[in-house]
């Protein structure tokens, strides 16, 4: 890396994923320091972004609202500062599960059948064509925050109220019974496929972040032809949303071997034991190298005149 490169690592944020983001940011900051960069740890609180005046590049380790929905990306673009991961438009498109679904359908990407309801809905007419059980998801949340599995109609209204604590618009999907996988797309290639085996009914927030609740198989024990299909599907989903640098594509495989894209994560978890770093390590790339690579990708996007220095205070 460049000698004493000034990197601001954004972490924390106002979303329900704040604690996860703080862990990601701390791990990234330590990795970049090991590569020789000068790192400013920026704990984002609310929608106010305070940056040092001498920042060369920003590593976005914010998850959820403000950090992953295109808001902070737009602010950084206005400042002329290079930053990691997808741009504001792609981030907003991927973060909104309904917009992402519409993009998948338009691109011919297989995804579970779905409908949209409002938090206060009582009739649920759009759901009458769906097969049970159903998965209720806030339209704009990550890390499986607010997701509810509904087995029978009488539980639907309560599940919508619970999920509706996080968003007024709810995505309702048919639950795909089968195996869960995740594929990281980095630059123009894919990393090794990971199989996610949760010991819970489904891979919710607790399963993701409670030690011992989930097993991760890297590389996934699947036939080569299946792996190639998964990687091709991940690239297609990544590209149809306009993502860049790196994303993580979650998918299911049913009993017949059919694949279904669930969602695309534009700022995936980034501790040393998170899924993308696990996949990178299986591909021969250490965590430090991975973080450094993403910073170099961001720097390569700087205009020939160089990035502008950030003011001390920016508000969304």
Secondary structure, DSSP 4 states (H G I P E B T S, - for coil): --TT-EEEEEEE-SSTTHHHHHHHHHHHHHHHHHTT-EEEEEEEBTTEEE--TT-SEEEE---STTTTSSHHHHHHHHHT-EESS--HHHHHHHHSHHHHHHHHHHTT-----EEEEETT-SS-GGGGGSPSSEEEEETT--TTTT-EEE-SGGGHHHHHHHHTTT-SEEEEEEPPPEEEEEEEEETTEEPPPEEEEESSSS--HHHHHSTTSEEEEES-S--HHHHHHHHHHHHHHHHHTT--SEEEEEEEEETT--EEEEEEESS---STTSHHHHHHHHTT--HHHHHHHHHHHHHHTS-TT-PPPPPSEEE-
